[in-house]
Amino acid sequence: MIIREREPLNLEMPFAELGGSLTPNGRFYVRAHFPIPQPDMKTWRLKIEGAVARPFELSYDELRQMETRTLTATLECAGNSRVFLVPQAEGAQWGLGAVGNAEWTGVPLAAVLDRAGLEAGAVEVILEGADRGRIKEPPRPAGEIHYARSVPRAKALKDVLLAFKMNGAELPAAHGFPVRAIVPGWYGVASVKWLTRIIASEQPFTGYFQSIDYTVWERRGGRPVLVPITELLVKSEIARPEMAEVVPADADYRVHGAAWTGDAEITKVEISHDRGATWHAARLLGQPLTHAWRLWEFHWHTPAQPGPQTLLARATDSRGRQQPTDRDADRGSYLITHCLPIEVEVR
C-alpha cells in the first residue's frame, strides 16, 4: 500500500495492481480523519435515537442476529486523483488508488429504522462514528468532534447497509469494525465507519463534514451554492499502463482499468491515444452491476515511432452521463472525474 499519511492512517492501493473485480481487504484504500477507535465489545452498543417512536440500543451480537443482506459496492474517496490537479491542491495527494470494490454483508438500515418507528417528520438520518478528534484548519469548531454524515430519508430506507463483513470476512479495524455504514452509489465520505449512533432528524444536518468539509459549489439559477458531496459521478481510470511506464514500440499492449458511476451502470468505455482527438471503444468485462465498478480492456497497437504518448479513458453510464474531458473548477479539490491523462514513453 502507498502511505499518504501515518496518523491518521491513510493508505492507497497501487492502482496498477488492479486484478479481479473484488478488491482484497488488505488492498482496499484506507481513509481516516482521526485515530482508529479501539472498541470494548463488552460494552459496545449501537444507539438508534432522535425522531423515532421507540429509541433502542443494539449489541453487536443482537445486530448480527437480524436478517442480513449482501451487496457489492464501489467506494471512492472524494479526493481520489487529487495529484492530477494543476496547480497542486491542498489535501492528501491521492493518485488513482483511493477507490475499491468489495462485497459487504450486514443489516439494512431500513430494518433498524422500522423497528425504531421512524417518525413521519424525519427528513434525514445522521450516521455518527466513534472516531473523534480536533479539526486542524479553520474554520473549525472548538474541541473534539465525532465524524458524522447524514443521508436523506429516502436513501436511508432504500439501500443503506449496516455492514459487519467485508468480502466474507469480519470487518477489519481500519475499515470500521465492528460496524460501518455502506451507502451504495455515493462517495466514501457518506459510508461512516465505527458506527455508534444513528439519529433520525427532523432538520437538515449541518455538521462539519456535511457543511464545511466535503462540499462543492453547484450552479443553481446561475448562482454558486455550496452543497454536500453525495452521489458518485461517472469515471474511468487506467490501471495499465501506469504513469511514466515505458511500453514497447510497434507492439500489442493490453490497456485495462475500471469504470464506475452512481445509481446506474457503466455502458461504455472509450480510449484515446491521441489526447482526445479520436476515441476507440474498449471491451467491457464481466456483467453490469449497479453500484459496482466495471472492468474493461483495450488492445492498443503502439506506434512504431518512439516517443511520448498520452492515453485517456472516458466512461458513459446508463443514465447517459459521460465523463467530461475538462475539469470543473467549482469542485475545488474534490470530485476529480475529468479524463485523467496517463503519459507513457514508447521505446
N, C-alpha and C positions, 0 to 999 in steps of 0.2 A: 504494500500500500504506500501511497505517496503521502507524506506527513505535511499537512498545511498548517497545523497548529497542534502543540502538545497539550496545552491546558488553557481553555477547554479542548478536548480531543476532537480534531477534525482531520479525517483521512479520506483520501481519494483513490478510487480504483484506477490503475493504469488502463485506460480505455482500449489501448491497442491489444490487450489480452482478452477482449470480448470473445466469448466462446458460445456456449449454449444459450437458450432463451432465458433460463433462470440464472440469476447471479448468486454464486455461493455466498453463504453468510459471512465468511471471512474475507470476501472480496467486495461486499456491499459498502458503499461510502458511509462514513460516519460524520454527522453534523451535530455538534453540541454547543450550546451557548453558555452553559455553566458546568461545574463539575458533575460527573455522573453520580447520581444518588446511590446509596447502599441501603436498600430497604430491609427492615426487620420483618420477615414474613410472618412471625407470630402475631404481630400487631397490625400488619398492613391491612388497610381497608380501602375500597373504592366507594366514595360517597356520591350519592345522587341526590341533589337538592335544588332549591330555587322554586320556580313556578311549576311545582308538581303537587299533586294531591297527597301522595304518600312518600315522603323522603325516606330513604333507607340506605344501608351500607351492605357491601358485599365483601366477603373474604375471598382470597384467591381460589380456594377450593370451591366455594359456592359459585363463583363466576364460571369456573371450568365445568361445573355440573349442568349448566344451562345448555340449551341446544346451540350447536355451533354451525358455522358456515366457513367455507374455504374459497378464497378468490385470489386471482393473480393480478397484481397491480404494479405499475412502474411508479417509482418515486424519484423526483428530480429536485435537487436544491435550487431555489430560485436564483442563486448566484452562479450556477454552473456555467462554465465557459467564460467567466469574467476576464480571464487572461487575454481574450481576443479583443477586448475593448481598448480603443486608442482615442485619447490618451488614457493611461492606466487609471482605473477607478479604484476607490477605496474598498476594502474588504478582502476576504480570503481570495487568493489568486487561483481559483479553481480552473483546471484545464477542461477536459471532456468527461472526466470520470465521476463527477458528483451526481450520479444517476445510477439506478439499478432496478432490476425487475425480480420480484420474488413472489412466492406463494404464501399467503397469510391465512391463518386459521384463528377464529375467535368467535365472539358473540356479537350479533348485530346490535348496534346502539339502539335501534328501534325497539328491540325486545326489552331492554332495560328501561327505556323511557315509557313503554307501555305499562310495565309493572309499577312504575312510579306514578303513573297517571298524569301525563304531560297535560298541562292546562292549556285552554284554548288561546290564552293571551301570550303564550311563549312564542317569541319570534326567532330566537337564536338559542343555540346550545353551546356553552363555553366549556372547553376542554382544558383542564389545568394539570400540569405535571408537578412532580416532586422536586424537579431541578430548580434551583434558585440561586440568585447572586445579584451583584451590583452592575448596573449599566455603566460602561466606561466613558462613553462620549455623550455630550449634551446634544439635544435636550433630553433630560433623563429625570426620573423620579428619585427622591431621596431614599437611601437604604436599599435593602434587598427586595427583589420581586421574584415571583414564580413565572416560569414560561407558560403562557396561556394563549390560546386562539379560539375563535368561535366559528361555527358553521350555521347557515340558515336552517330553520326548522325543516324545510322540505328536504334538504340534503341529509340532515341528521336522520330522518326517517326513511330515506331511500336506500342508502348503501354503505354508510359508515360502519366500520368494524372495530370492535374492541379486541385486538389481536394479542394472543399469548404464545403463538407458534409462528415460526418463520422457516419456510422450506421444510416443514415437518418436524423441526427441532424446537426445543424450548427457546423462547425469545432471548437472544444474547443481551448481556448487560448494556453494551454500547448502543443497542437498538431498542431499548425501552423496557427491559424486564422490570416488573413482572407483566405489565400490560401497557400497550400503546394503542393509539387510535390509528386507523388506516382510512384516509379519506380518498377513495379512488378517483382518479381523473383530476386531482388538484396537486399543486406543488407540495413538496415535502413539508414545508412550513406549517401546513394545517394538520399533519399527522403527528399530533403531540405524543411524546414519549413519556414513560414513567408516570402514567396517569394515576391521579389520586382523587380528583374531583370532577364531576360532571354537573354543571349548573345550568338549569333552564332559565332563560332570561326574557323578561317582557320588554327589554330595551336593547337596542343595538350595542354590542360590546365595543368599547373604545380603549382597550388596554394597550400597553406599549407596543407589543408585537403585532397589533392589529391596526393601529392608527399612526404610529411614528415610524417604526421599522417595518420592513416588508410591505411597503406601499409604493405605488407608482402613480404617475399622472395619467389621467384619462380625459380625452376631449369630449365634453358634453355641451352641445349647443355652442360650439366654438370656444368654450372656456375650459381651462385645465382644472380638473377636480382630482383631489388625492383619494385613491381608493386602495383597499387591501388587496394583496395578491391572492388569487384563488385558483381558477381553472388552468390546467396545463395548456400551453399553446403548441401548435403543431411544429415539430422539429425533427431533423435528422442529423446524425453525426457519423463521420467516417472514422472507423477504428483502424483500418489499414488501407493504404499506407499511413503511417503516423507522420506528424510534423517533422520535417528535415530528413526523412528517410531517403536513402539512395536506392533507386529502382533501376533494373537493367534496361538498356535501350533495345528497341525493336523486339519486345518480348510480350508474352501474355501475362498479365498481372491481375490477381483477384482483388478488386476493391470491395470492401464489405463494411457493414456497420449496422446501426439500428435507428429506427424512427418511432416516434410516439406522439400522442395528442391527448386531448381531454376526453370528454364524453362522446367519443366517436371511434372510428377505426382508420388505420392507415390504408389508403387505397392505391397510392402511387409514390414511388421514389425515383428521382431523376438525378443523373450525374453529369457534370460538366467538367471537361479538362481543358477548356479554353477561356476560363474566367467568366463563364456565363453567356458567352456568345451563342453556343448551341447546347442542347440538353439531350441526354440519351436515357431511355428507360432502364432502370435496374430491375432485377428479378426479386420479387418478394418471397421470403421463405416462410414455411410453416403456415398456420391458419390464423386468420384475423381474430383478435380478441379485444373487446372493448376494455380500456384501461391498462392494457399491457403493450409493451413495445413490440415492434415487428422487425425481425432481422431481414437483411437484404444483401444482395451481392451484384457486382457488375464486373464483367470481364473486359479489361482495358488492354488494348494493344498499344504499348508505349511507343513514343516517337523514335524513329531511327536516329534522329539528330540529338546528341546530348545537350543538356541544358536544364534550366529551372522550369517546373510546371506547377500550376495551381489547380487543385481539384476542389469542386463544390458539390454538395448534396442538397437536394430540395425535395421536401415531402409534401404530399397533399392528403387530406383526410376525407371521410365520408360526408362531412358537412360542407365540403367544397372549400375549406380553408387551405391556403397554400403558404408554405414557409416563405417569408419575404427575403429579398436579396439585400435590402438595406436595413440598417439599424434604426430603430425608433428611439430618438433621444429622450422622449418623455419617460422612458423606463429606467433612467438612471443607471445604477449598477446591477439591475435585476432583469430577468426575462430576456436573456441573450439568445434569441431564437432566429436571428437572420442567418443566411447561409454562411457557414464558417470556412474560411479559406485554409486548405491544407497544402502547404508548399513543400514540394519534394524536388529532388535532383535526379534527373535521368542521366545515367552514365553508362 
